[in-house]
């Protein structure tokens, strides 16, 4: 818990959230995206294509609208053109964007598209924060690129303020519940201790039963294995699983998994599923994920008169 909430002191040091920002000789700020690409900001970008739903959600939260000319197929924003990294370069060029947001995995996976965009003078920015501290810096970078720096800092402040209020509730809890948080059921994978999903769990007052999990290939996903899960069967008060594109479990699937009948949470009917978009994406909806988990773990404390 100390690890999770130590970041709250960052609100005092908001200017330091620009740690990934430097100033060029002509006083134009330069930021680095998560591929190491340096982007000089001479003026806010005004014709933007977003190829990742979290980017799109954050840009909308920052108050952008007419500046967003394209979104990914998984997004829902009426009036916006739909793009995919599978599209040919010609479609992108026809819309004359000045900035294309994507994720590093797409940046690396489609080098010809990225090279074509950059040769045409279009800026490419790739972001994929892996923890909450990086998420704050990412929000500020989005704000700088779009002329919404003040709004981005306000997003950070509001998020931290609400976590402080939730912490007042969890600090008063006499007993904390131990939780196994499943990431991918078919592969018996959980989340790394520094991931946003575990931040949400611990911010809601839960204790991570898989705190000894190690990352798979540098991601926020960790292989845990059925034997390790069952070895902690008597300690797991609540079994959580996320539901999203990579994992679509049902409660029945979990409780009927061979061997899981010995898990305390399964025996006591404490198996729950939460929306991946609320616990694994770097948006302000992570607060909704914290509250959702809090209501599962401590319904009285997080009910009426509980978390705002």
Buried (B, 14 or more C-beta within 10 A) or exposed (E): BEEBBEBBEBBEEBEEBBEBBEEEEEEEBBBBBBBEBEBEBEEBBBBBBBBBBBBBBBBBBBEBEEBBBBBBEEBEBEEBEEBEBEEEBEEBEEEEBBBBBBBBEBBEEBEEBBEBBEEEEBBBBBBBBBBBBBBBBBBBBBBBBBBBBEBBBBBBBEBBEBBEEBBEBBEEBEEBBBBBBBBBBEBBBBBBBBBBBBBBBBBBBBBBBBEEBEBBEEBBBBBBEEEBBBEBBEBBBBBBBBBBEBBBBEBEBBBEBEEBEEBBBBBEEBBBBBBBBBBBBBBBBBBBBBBBBBBBBBEEBBEEEBBE
